[in-house]
Amino acid sequence: MSIRVLCITDEIEFGRLLQHHLDSFMSGIVCKIYSPVERGRPHEAFQATGYDVVLLDGAVEAGAGLEWLRDLAGRTGFAPVIYFYLTKDHYQACLELGAKGCFARGRFGHRQFVTALHEISEQRKRAAVLLSARQCADQACQFDGISIRGHRLIKPLGSGASSKVYLAESEKEGEIVALKVLVHHHDTKDAPERYERFMSEYQLLADITHPNVVHIYDFGVADDHAFITMEYFPLGDLRQRLQRSMSVMEALSYTEQVVRALDVVHQVGVLHRDIKPGNIMLRAEGSVALIDFGVALPLQAATQHDKLGSIFGTPYYMSPEQGHGGLVDVRSDLYSIGVMLYELLARKRPYVSDSVMNVIYMHRHLPIPELPMHAVWLQPLLNRLMAKNPEHRFQTAQELISTFDEMKAWVELTR
């Protein structure tokens, strides 16, 4: 049976050194490096349930290892920790704080280290066997009555007409994840369509690997309910980011990243159809990721579906043709990019009304709004993005990316 190890360190070379020790210990061992510099501190509910042992570098966060140890080892149910101390006077302290093994960071014996890791991991596995039988009975893996083994419920995150989203810890991924569960409505005629749309979301995302698109971990069925596990974003979305001041360059950076995500999405033949700040998530290192492909549609099906007059998406961000149930293509997503860019720069939506139908009317008939003075130099870009006629917009995401590249070069020259 393999051993799963989580190594927490800011120094990649030290992490690789530990991986070398482990690889020489046994084949098939899995060691994942977690860098706080890139990802920040683990979520407060993280218990490392997917790991047998956690290796904690005392030099993490510029020597804050003991503080980390106090936090992690103090969490109920957290995986056993082997600590690598910086100085001899930390040895007793790390034992008192709950470390199951302690080694000098700069010098430790290979045999002693791997023996300790093996013994500690075996103890962890025996304890896990005893707990697994009653884990679900203790409601750890119960999601509103649905038993999803291998996932520990932390809290609900939200719900919609067809799905519920939970914050959970996945044993398989060894991560805090967002768990999206399809809500069954057996007595409704559109139940098969809801399931098909849910399956389609997973299949679309499974084919996309891009740093600005949400990471999908797994798909499964439990208690006759389909679920998707995906990346969780503790920093929230761009809608929340709008509550704080944002420079023009930050707004452009966020927008460009979303456009690059759209370029890949469009290249695999998919329309997103719901581009908005609430669907753009923030990561700790500053990048953003596009989420929620629940109303996404294969390009080849767009003409067929929209001829029926069906309207999917969020009216505040819809192109004129999308809002009126007309034919849509990639240029509709790019119109929504323009609406979002305006909101990031002006800190308000371009068209607002108490009536959904009035908002849809405004998108088709009202003039394109003017940007505030600090961003007025971007008005030509906005005018092209939000042109009422799709023929007058950017025709592809790649064309828009080229414009962003030209703008960045111009900004560098004029500094």
N, C-alpha and C positions, 0 to 999 in steps of 0.2 A: 504494500500500500504506500502511495507516495505521500510526501510531506509538503504542505503548503506553508510558505514563509513570507512574511511581509517585512521588508527592510526599510526603516524610516531614516533617511539621511539626506543631507543637502549636498554631500560630496560624492559624485558619481564614481570616482576611483575607489573610495572606501566601500561603496555598495558592490562594486565589481569584485573587490577582494573577498568580501564575504560570500558572494556567489561562487567564486572559485573554490573556496573551502567546502561549500555545500555540494558543488558538482563532483568534487573528488570523494565526497562522503558516500553518495549513492546516486544511481541513475534515476531519472524521472522526477527528481525533486523540482518543485516549482517555487521560484523566488521572485517576488515582485518588489521593485524599488519605488518607494513613495517619497517624493521630494516636496517638502513644505515650501521651498522657495517658489516652486511652480504652482502648487495647489493649495497653499495655506494649511491651516490646521484641519484635521479631520472633523467632520460633523460631530456635535456633542453627543449624538446618539450612537455613533459608530462603536461597535464592540469587537470588530475583527473576527466575526463568527465564521468567516470563510477560511480562516488560517489556523494552523496548529501552533505556530510560534511567531512572535513579533520581535524582530531585532531592532533595538533602539540605539542610535548613535548619540552619545553624550554631547557631541559637538553640534547637534542640530540647533538651528536658529541662534547661531553665534554662541553656543555653550549653554543653551537653556534646557539641556537634556533632562536634568532632575525635575524641572518644572513639568516637562512633558510626561515623565515617568509618574509623577504624583497624579497627574490628570488621568492618564490612560489606565494605570494599574488600579486606580481607585474606582473605575467604572465596573459596575456589577456585570459579571459574565464576560469581561474582556479576556482575550487570549493571553496566555502566559508571555511575559516579556523577558528577553535576555538583554541586559544593558551593558554598553561599552563605555566605561567611565574614563574621564580625562586625567584625573589625579588620584593618588592612593587614598586621600581623605574622603573621596566620594564612594569608596567601596562599601563601607558600612551604611552610608546614607541610602544607597540604592537598594540594599537589602531591606532596610526598614521601610522603604516606600513601596515594596511589593515585588521587586524584580525576582524572577525565579532562578536567574543565573547572572553573574557579573564577571566581566573580563576587561582587562586593561586595553584601551582602544589601540594604543600604539604597539602592543606586544602581547600576544596570547597564543597558547599552544593549540595546534590544529586538533590533535586527538582529544584534548580536554574539551574543546569547544563542541566538536561534533558529537561527542558522547553525551554532553549535557543537553544538546539540542534533541538528540534521539530520545533520551529519557523523558524530557519535558513534553515532547510531542506525543509520546506514547501515553503519558498520563492524561493529556488533553483528549486524545481519542477515546480512551476508556470512559472518561467523564461524559463525553459527547454521546456515547452509546447509551449510557444510563439516562441521559436527559432527553434523547430523541423520542423515546416512546411517549413521554408526557408533554413534549414541547407544544404540540398542537392543542392538547387538552388545556394547556395553560394560556390559550388564546394568542400565543406568540405568532402563529401563522394563520390567524383567522382575519379575513378582510371582509367585514360586514357579513359574516356567516359563510364566506367562501374560503375553503382551506387550500392555501397555496404553499405547499411544503418547500423548504429551502429558502423561504423569504420570511423575514421578521418584520411585522408591522411596527412602524414608529408613530405615524399619524396620517390622517387624511389630508390631502392637499387641495382637492377640488373635485367637482363633478359637473357633467354636462348631460345632454339629453340621451346620449348613447354610451357613455363611459364614466368611470370614476378613476381618479388618480390618487395614489397613496405614496407616502415616503416610506421606504422599506430598506432593509439590509439584505443583500443577496449573498448567500453562502457561496454559490458558484463563482460569482464575479469578485467576491471579497470587497464589495463597494456598497456605499449608500446609493440607492437607485430610485428612480421614479417608476412606479408600477402602475400601468394603465390597464384597467379591467373593463371588459365589455359588459354593459348592463343588459340583461336579457329582458325582452318584452315579448314573451311568447304569444300574447293575445293580440299583438298588433300585426297588421299586414306587411309592414316594412321591416320586420325582424330579419328576414334573409338578406335584405339590402344593407341593414346595419352591420351584420356579420361580414358581408362581402366587403364593405367599405373599411371595416376594421382590419380584415386580412390584407386588403390592398395597401393600407398604410404601412404595415410591416414589410410586405414584399417590396414596395417602392424604396423604403429606407434601407432594406437589407442589401440593395444593389448600389448604394451610394456610400462612398468612403471619402470624406472631405472634412478638413478641420473646422469648417464653418457650418457643418450640418450635424445635428444631434447624433450621438453615438447610440445605436441600438444594440443591446446585449443579447436578448433572447425573446423567443415567442413560445407560448405553451398554452395548454388547456388544463384547467383544474376545476373539479366539480361542475363540468359542462360549461365553464366560463373561459373564454379566451382571454389571454393577458399578454402584454408586451412589457419587458423591462428595458429601461433606457436611462441615459445619462441624467443625473440630477444636477441642478444649478443653484447652489445655496445663495448666490448673489442676486438672484431674481432676474427680471427682464428689463428691457429698455423703457417700458412704461414706468417702472419704478425709478429707473435712472433719470428720467425726465424731472423728477422731483428735486434734483440738484442742478446747479449750473452746468452748462455744457458748452465748450468752445466750438467754433465752426469746424476746426480741424478734427475734433473728436467726432462730431456729427458725420463728417465726411468719411472718417475711418470706419465707423460702425456701418454706414451705408454701403461702402465699398465691399466690406466683408460679406454682407448679405447678398450683394450682386454677384460676388464670386461663388457663393453657395448656389444661387439661382442658375448661374452658368452651367454648373455641373448637373443640377436638377433638370434643366431644360435639355441638356445633351443626352440624358437617358430617357428623354421623351415624356417628361412630367410637367404639368402646370401646378403650382402651389395653390393659388387662388385665395390665399388668406394672409398676405404679407401685411404685418402691422407690428408696432412696438411690443405688444404683448406676446408675440410669437418669436421674438428675438431675445435669446438668453445670454447672460453674461458669465464669463469664466474668470477665475482668479487672476490669470496672467494677462487679461486685457482683451482676449479675443471674444467673439460672439458666435452663437450657433443658432441656426434656423430650426424651429421645431414645428410640431402640429401639422402633419400631412393628412389630417382626417378628411379634408374635402379636396385633396389633391386629385388630379385627373390625368390619365394618359393623354398625350397630345392628340393621338389618333381618334380618341373618343370624344374630344371636346366639341367638335361640330355636331355629332350625333346627340349628345346630352343637352347642349345648350339650345338646340333647336326646339326642345320641349318647353323652353321658357323657365326652366328651373334656375333658382338663384342660390348660390352657395358663397359663403364668405362673410365679411363684415362690411356693411354699407358705407361706413365712414372712409373706407380705403378702397372701395371698388372702382374699377374703370367704368366709364359710361356704358360700354357694351356689356360688361359683366352685370352691372346693376339692372339692366333692362332685359336680361336673359338672352342676349344676343350671342353671336359667334365670338369665341375668345381664343387667343393664342398667347405666345410668350410676351407680347407687347402689353397685355393686360396686367401681368405681374409687374412689368416695368413701370406702368402707371402707378401701381400701388407703392412702388419704391419712391416715386416722386411725392406722393402724399405723405409717406413716412418721413422723408427728408424735410419736407416743409414743417412738419410737426416738431422735428428735432431742432430746427433752426428758429422757428417762430414760437415754439412752446405752446402751440394750440393747433387744433385741426383746421384744415382749410375751409371745410363746409360743416356747419353745425345747425341742427334743427331738432325739435322735439318729435318730428315725424320722420320715420325711416324713408317713406316714399318721397318726402321733400328733400332729404339728403341725396337720394338717388337722382332726383330732378336737378339739383344744384350741380352735381358732378357733370351732367350733360350740358347744362345751359349757362351757368354762371362763369364769369371770367376767371382765369387762373389767378389766384391771390398773389399779392406782392410780398416779397420777403422783407424783413426788417433791415434797417440801414446797415447793420454790421455784417449782413450776409447778402447784400443787394448784388454783389458781383456774381452770385450764383443764379441770378434770375434767368439768364438764358438756358442754363442747364435744367432748371425747374420747368420752364416753359416747354422744353422738348419732352421731358418726362411726362408731364401732365397734359399734353396736347389732346384735345377732344377727339381728333381723328387719329386712329392708330398709325396711319401712313406717315404722319408727321412726327412720330416718336422715334426713339431708338428702336431699331428693328430686332436687335439681339442683345443679350446680356454681355456678350463679348465686345460688341461695339461700345457699350457703356463703360466697360472696364478699360478699353483703350482711351476713352475720354478722361477717365480718372487718372490714368498714367500720365497723360499729357498735362493735366492740371497740376499734379504733384511736381512734375518737372518744372513747370512754370513758377510754382511757389518757391521751389529751391533756387531758381535763378533770380527771383526778385527779393530774396531775403537780404 
